[in-house]
Amino acid sequence: MDDADEVLIGDGPVLVSLRNGIAELVLNRPDAANGMTVEFLSALYKAIMKIHGDSRVRVVILRGNGKHFCAGGDVKVFASKGEKLPDYLREATSLLQIVAGALIRLNAPVIASVHGFAAGGGGFGLVCASDFVVAGKSAKFLTGATRAGMAPDAGASVTLQRLVGFRKAMELLLRNTVLSASEAQDLGIINTVVDDENLDAETRALAEELARGAPLALAATKRLLWNGVGTGVEACLPEESRTVAELSGTYDAREALDAVMLRRDPEFEGR
C-alpha cells in the first residue's frame, strides 16, 4: 500500500509533497497561468532547496496547477513596474537562472509533467532544464521571448540548441513557432506524449520506475550527462540575465507587453 502524501509546503505559490520517495513540486498560481514573478521564483527556489536537503527524495515531478504548466513571466506584473521594469527583471532573471541551475544539479531526476502551455523562460525554459518531459497531447510549447521584445533565459539559449540543433533552435527562438506535443517530441524536446486524461498516471508510473533504480548511480549519471551541457548552460546564465534586463528598458519591450495585454500585434521600432 502506498504511503500517504507528506506535505512539505502546503500553501503559497509553490507546493511540495512527498510519497514513496517521489516529490511533487507544484507551480501554484493557476489564476495567472503560473506566470512568474520575483516572489514566485523566490518560493520556487526555496522549494527546490527543501527537496535538495531531503535524502528521502529519489525523483521529482514538476507540474503546474490550473489550465497551464507555465505561460512564462507574469506580463501584468511586469507592465505594472513601468520604468522600474529593468531592475525588476534583473532580479527575476537572476532568480530564474538559479532555479534552472538548481534543477539541473539536483541529484534526483526531474520529470516535467506538461499540460496546456509551456512558454517563455518560465515554462519552456524549465522544460529544457528537466531530465524527462511527459506531455499531454493537447500541450503546446513556445519559446516566446523575442515576441515579447526579450531574449531567452533559464539557460534555453544553450539547452535548446543541444536538444534540437543550432539551426532549429535559431528558428524556434526567432520565429516563435508554437509546437504541438507531437512536434516537440519529434524534435527531441520532450520524451513522451500521452492522452491528456492519462498524464498524471503516466508521469507517476515513470517516477515510480525511476524511484526503484539505484539512486547514487542515477544521480551520478545525471551529473555526467549535464556536465557535458551544464558548463555551457551555467556560463551563459549571467549574460542571459543582463541581456533580458537591458532589453526590458526598450520601447519595443514596453510595446510588446502592451500588445500582449490588449491582445493585438505589436509594432516594433527597434528602439
Kinemage of the C-alpha trace (Angstrom):
@kinemage 1
@onewidth
@group {chain A} dominant
@subgroup {mainchain}
@vectorlist {calphas} color= white
{ca met a 1} P 0.000 0.000 0.000
{ca asp a 2} L 1.268 3.456 -0.848
{ca asp a 3} L 2.173 5.774 1.970
{ca ala a 4} L 0.047 8.899 2.302
{ca asp a 5} L 1.365 12.174 0.887
{ca glu a 6} L 3.525 14.083 3.332
{ca val a 7} L 3.004 17.799 2.804
{ca leu a 8} L 6.310 19.640 2.925
{ca ile a 9} L 4.998 23.021 1.684
{ca gly a 10} L 1.220 23.248 1.831
{ca asp a 11} L 0.383 26.790 0.721
{ca gly a 12} L 1.717 29.666 -1.323
{ca pro a 13} L 2.789 29.957 -4.961
{ca val a 14} L 4.753 26.674 -4.908
{ca leu a 15} L 3.651 23.445 -3.191
{ca val a 16} L 5.700 20.367 -2.304
{ca ser a 17} L 4.580 16.917 -1.172
{ca leu a 18} L 6.373 13.598 -0.815
{ca arg a 19} L 5.203 9.990 -1.211
{ca asn a 20} L 7.289 6.846 -1.566
{ca gly a 21} L 10.420 8.788 -2.466
{ca ile a 22} L 8.662 10.865 -5.141
{ca ala a 23} L 8.420 14.616 -4.510
{ca glu a 24} L 5.762 16.636 -6.332
{ca leu a 25} L 6.805 20.229 -6.979
{ca val a 26} L 3.687 22.139 -8.000
{ca leu a 27} L 3.548 25.614 -9.541
{ca asn a 28} L 0.533 27.148 -7.822
{ca arg a 29} L -0.557 30.426 -9.414
{ca pro a 30} L -3.370 28.979 -11.542
{ca asp a 31} L -5.238 32.280 -11.951
{ca ala a 32} L -2.127 33.761 -13.614
{ca ala a 33} L -1.301 30.665 -15.722
{ca asn a 34} L 1.528 30.083 -13.221
{ca gly a 35} L 3.150 33.251 -14.518
{ca met a 36} L 6.449 34.007 -12.839
{ca thr a 37} L 7.175 36.941 -10.543
{ca val a 38} L 10.066 37.664 -8.193
{ca glu a 39} L 8.033 36.359 -5.258
{ca phe a 40} L 7.075 33.206 -7.159
{ca leu a 41} L 10.649 32.487 -8.237
{ca ser a 42} L 11.941 33.011 -4.720
{ca ala a 43} L 9.375 30.500 -3.442
{ca leu a 44} L 10.296 28.059 -6.226
{ca tyr a 45} L 13.985 28.205 -5.317
{ca lys a 46} L 13.214 27.626 -1.641
{ca ala a 47} L 11.044 24.632 -2.599
{ca ile a 48} L 13.823 23.111 -4.713
{ca met a 49} L 16.289 23.607 -1.868
{ca lys a 50} L 13.885 21.883 0.528
{ca ile a 51} L 13.799 18.887 -1.834
{ca his a 52} L 17.572 19.013 -2.244
{ca gly a 53} L 18.026 18.764 1.512
{ca asp a 54} L 15.720 15.745 1.909
{ca ser a 55} L 17.629 12.469 1.462
{ca arg a 56} L 14.356 10.555 1.045
{ca val a 57} L 13.671 12.141 -2.364
{ca arg a 58} L 14.572 9.879 -5.281
{ca val a 59} L 12.534 11.514 -8.078
{ca val a 60} L 10.891 14.927 -8.578
{ca ile a 61} L 7.719 15.575 -10.575
{ca leu a 62} L 7.377 19.219 -11.682
{ca arg a 63} L 3.872 20.244 -12.720
{ca gly a 64} L 1.508 23.194 -12.720
{ca asn a 65} L -1.924 23.736 -11.202
{ca gly a 66} L -4.723 25.133 -13.368
{ca lys a 67} L -5.029 25.201 -17.154
{ca his a 68} L -1.322 25.563 -17.951
{ca phe a 69} L 2.056 24.209 -16.893
{ca cys a 70} L 3.527 27.726 -17.009
{ca ala a 71} L 2.866 30.502 -19.505
{ca gly a 72} L 6.124 32.362 -18.786
{ca gly a 73} L 6.546 35.644 -16.952
{ca asp a 74} L 3.556 37.457 -15.464
{ca val a 75} L 3.165 40.221 -18.027
{ca lys a 76} L 0.630 42.144 -15.903
{ca val a 77} L 3.107 42.387 -13.059
{ca phe a 78} L 5.895 43.292 -15.486
{ca ala a 79} L 3.819 46.054 -17.074
{ca ser a 80} L 2.950 47.495 -13.660
{ca lys a 81} L 6.623 48.186 -12.930
{ca gly a 82} L 6.918 50.931 -15.547
{ca glu a 83} L 10.401 52.459 -15.657
{ca lys a 84} L 11.499 50.131 -12.830
{ca leu a 85} L 10.980 47.072 -15.040
{ca pro a 86} L 14.702 46.595 -15.897
{ca asp a 87} L 15.610 46.407 -12.200
{ca tyr a 88} L 12.688 44.073 -11.515
{ca leu a 89} L 13.591 41.770 -14.394
{ca arg a 90} L 17.240 41.789 -13.414
{ca glu a 91} L 16.165 40.306 -10.086
{ca ala a 92} L 13.638 37.943 -11.688
{ca thr a 93} L 16.012 36.563 -14.312
{ca ser a 94} L 18.752 36.128 -11.722
{ca leu a 95} L 16.361 34.048 -9.640
{ca leu a 96} L 15.214 32.100 -12.705
{ca gln a 97} L 18.784 31.187 -13.646
{ca ile a 98} L 19.392 29.998 -10.076
{ca val a 99} L 16.215 27.891 -10.269
{ca ala a 100} L 17.210 26.344 -13.610
{ca gly a 101} L 20.692 25.569 -12.322
{ca ala a 102} L 19.257 24.047 -9.142
{ca leu a 103} L 17.000 21.710 -11.147
{ca ile a 104} L 19.943 20.640 -13.294
{ca arg a 105} L 22.108 19.988 -10.238
{ca leu a 106} L 19.507 18.121 -8.151
{ca asn a 107} L 20.641 14.549 -7.516
{ca ala a 108} L 17.107 13.267 -8.143
{ca pro a 109} L 15.871 13.038 -11.747
{ca val a 110} L 13.309 15.753 -12.542
{ca ile a 111} L 10.234 14.878 -14.638
{ca ala a 112} L 8.292 17.823 -16.083
{ca ser a 113} L 4.624 16.879 -16.488
{ca val a 114} L 3.223 19.339 -19.030
{ca his a 115} L -0.328 20.315 -19.880
{ca gly a 116} L -1.602 23.475 -21.521
{ca phe a 117} L 1.156 25.932 -22.440
{ca ala a 118} L 4.825 25.734 -21.551
{ca ala a 119} L 6.038 29.129 -22.732
{ca gly a 120} L 8.898 31.555 -22.226
{ca gly a 121} L 11.757 31.206 -19.783
{ca gly a 122} L 9.287 30.219 -17.110
{ca gly a 123} L 7.602 27.344 -18.886
{ca phe a 124} L 9.744 26.403 -21.881
{ca gly a 125} L 12.987 27.092 -20.036
{ca leu a 126} L 12.053 24.802 -17.140
{ca val a 127} L 11.101 22.072 -19.619
{ca cys a 128} L 14.576 22.327 -21.158
{ca ala a 129} L 16.165 22.166 -17.687
{ca ser a 130} L 14.285 18.982 -16.722
{ca asp a 131} L 15.649 15.459 -17.171
{ca phe a 132} L 12.462 13.901 -18.547
{ca val a 133} L 9.362 15.512 -20.052
{ca val a 134} L 5.948 13.867 -20.318
{ca ala a 135} L 3.243 15.911 -22.054
{ca gly a 136} L -0.461 15.599 -22.696
{ca lys a 137} L -1.498 15.504 -26.361
{ca ser a 138} L -3.020 18.993 -26.206
{ca ala a 139} L 0.089 20.615 -24.649
{ca lys a 140} L 1.775 23.464 -26.536
{ca phe a 141} L 5.362 24.687 -26.408
{ca leu a 142} L 6.577 28.218 -27.231
{ca thr a 143} L 9.901 29.955 -26.665
{ca gly a 144} L 8.181 33.353 -26.878
{ca ala a 145} L 10.998 35.628 -25.701
{ca thr a 146} L 11.695 37.619 -28.875
{ca arg a 147} L 7.968 38.009 -29.484
{ca ala a 148} L 7.893 39.910 -26.199
{ca gly a 149} L 10.914 42.028 -27.139
{ca met a 150} L 13.134 39.948 -24.843
{ca ala a 151} L 15.842 37.289 -25.151
{ca pro a 152} L 15.694 33.659 -23.953
{ca asp a 153} L 16.599 32.866 -20.366
{ca ala a 154} L 16.693 29.905 -17.928
{ca gly a 155} L 19.636 28.650 -19.987
{ca ala a 156} L 17.453 27.927 -23.026
{ca ser a 157} L 19.904 29.654 -25.364
{ca val a 158} L 22.186 26.663 -24.691
{ca thr a 159} L 19.897 23.776 -23.727
{ca leu a 160} L 17.527 24.200 -26.673
{ca gln a 161} L 20.243 24.016 -29.324
{ca arg a 162} L 21.728 20.960 -27.594
{ca leu a 163} L 18.305 19.317 -27.813
{ca val a 164} L 17.309 20.271 -31.366
{ca gly a 165} L 20.474 21.541 -33.076
{ca phe a 166} L 21.678 25.057 -33.868
{ca arg a 167} L 19.567 25.732 -36.987
{ca lys a 168} L 16.295 24.561 -35.441
{ca ala a 169} L 16.976 26.416 -32.197
{ca met a 170} L 17.560 29.609 -34.164
{ca glu a 171} L 14.268 29.081 -35.983
{ca leu a 172} L 12.272 28.385 -32.822
{ca leu a 173} L 13.739 31.305 -30.895
{ca leu a 174} L 13.462 33.906 -33.673
{ca arg a 175} L 10.182 32.807 -35.255
{ca asn a 176} L 8.397 31.844 -32.015
{ca thr a 177} L 6.827 28.763 -33.529
{ca val a 178} L 4.098 27.192 -31.398
{ca leu a 179} L 4.841 23.468 -31.211
{ca ser a 180} L 2.325 20.742 -30.556
{ca ala a 181} L 3.289 17.971 -28.159
{ca ser a 182} L 3.935 15.574 -31.041
{ca glu a 183} L 6.125 18.158 -32.834
{ca ala a 184} L 8.075 18.783 -29.634
{ca gln a 185} L 8.588 15.033 -29.269
{ca asp a 186} L 9.791 14.691 -32.861
{ca leu a 187} L 12.367 17.436 -32.213
{ca gly a 188} L 13.627 15.780 -29.031
{ca ile a 189} L 12.357 18.484 -26.663
{ca ile a 190} L 10.134 16.041 -24.784
{ca asn a 191} L 10.243 12.293 -24.194
{ca thr a 192} L 6.660 11.081 -24.211
{ca val a 193} L 3.204 12.185 -25.369
{ca val a 194} L 0.166 10.661 -23.659
{ca asp a 195} L -3.584 11.181 -23.685
{ca asp a 196} L -4.433 14.217 -21.579
{ca glu a 197} L -6.518 12.201 -19.148
{ca asn a 198} L -3.592 9.821 -18.555
{ca leu a 199} L -0.927 12.476 -17.947
{ca asp a 200} L -0.796 12.198 -14.168
{ca ala a 201} L -0.878 8.400 -14.168
{ca glu a 202} L 1.803 8.040 -16.857
{ca thr a 203} L 4.039 10.598 -15.150
{ca arg a 204} L 3.654 8.798 -11.848
{ca ala a 205} L 4.451 5.440 -13.458
{ca leu a 206} L 7.715 6.818 -14.870
{ca ala a 207} L 8.562 8.351 -11.492
{ca glu a 208} L 7.932 5.038 -9.737
{ca glu a 209} L 10.168 3.229 -12.246
{ca leu a 210} L 12.996 5.704 -11.643
{ca ala a 211} L 12.471 5.581 -7.866
{ca arg a 212} L 13.184 1.834 -7.955
{ca gly a 213} L 16.564 2.496 -9.567
{ca ala a 214} L 19.912 2.825 -7.786
{ca pro a 215} L 19.801 6.437 -6.544
{ca leu a 216} L 23.564 7.016 -6.429
{ca ala a 217} L 24.025 5.599 -9.928
{ca leu a 218} L 21.139 7.664 -11.317
{ca ala a 219} L 22.466 10.822 -9.667
{ca ala a 220} L 25.992 10.210 -10.972
{ca thr a 221} L 24.746 9.504 -14.497
{ca lys a 222} L 22.579 12.614 -14.475
{ca arg a 223} L 25.583 14.674 -13.323
{ca leu a 224} L 27.832 13.264 -16.045
{ca leu a 225} L 25.287 13.984 -18.778
{ca trp a 226} L 24.589 17.526 -17.609
{ca asn a 227} L 28.296 18.195 -17.208
{ca gly a 228} L 28.555 17.825 -20.965
{ca val a 229} L 25.952 20.552 -21.351
{ca gly a 230} L 25.867 22.224 -17.968
{ca thr a 231} L 29.130 24.148 -18.170
{ca gly a 232} L 27.782 25.928 -21.227
{ca val a 233} L 24.417 26.495 -19.583
{ca glu a 234} L 25.803 27.916 -16.366
{ca ala a 235} L 28.358 30.072 -18.175
{ca cys a 236} L 25.624 31.690 -20.273
{ca leu a 237} L 23.218 32.454 -17.412
{ca pro a 238} L 24.686 35.814 -16.281
{ca glu a 239} L 24.771 37.067 -19.881
{ca glu a 240} L 21.150 35.982 -20.379
{ca ser a 241} L 20.144 37.868 -17.240
{ca arg a 242} L 21.953 41.062 -18.280
{ca thr a 243} L 20.503 40.906 -21.778
{ca val a 244} L 16.901 40.463 -20.649
{ca ala a 245} L 17.211 43.302 -18.141
{ca glu a 246} L 18.675 45.637 -20.789
{ca leu a 247} L 16.030 44.767 -23.363
{ca ser a 248} L 13.217 45.316 -20.858
{ca gly a 249} L 14.072 49.012 -20.805
{ca thr a 250} L 13.490 49.451 -24.540
{ca tyr a 251} L 10.443 50.859 -26.300
{ca asp a 252} L 9.945 47.548 -28.110
{ca ala a 253} L 9.695 45.604 -24.856
{ca arg a 254} L 7.093 48.004 -23.450
{ca glu a 255} L 5.203 47.847 -26.736
{ca ala a 256} L 5.220 44.043 -26.624
{ca leu a 257} L 3.855 43.946 -23.066
{ca asp a 258} L 1.080 46.346 -24.016
{ca ala a 259} L 0.271 44.282 -27.112
{ca val a 260} L 0.052 41.058 -25.105
{ca met a 261} L -2.356 42.566 -22.583
{ca leu a 262} L -4.526 44.170 -25.292
{ca arg a 263} L -4.377 41.038 -27.479
{ca arg a 264} L -3.054 42.896 -30.530
{ca asp a 265} L 0.008 42.573 -32.735
{ca pro a 266} L 2.983 44.658 -31.568
{ca glu a 267} L 4.596 47.257 -33.804
{ca phe a 268} L 8.336 47.163 -33.159
{ca glu a 269} L 10.543 50.190 -33.911
{ca gly a 270} L 13.993 48.904 -32.955
{ca arg a 271} L 14.486 51.243 -30.012
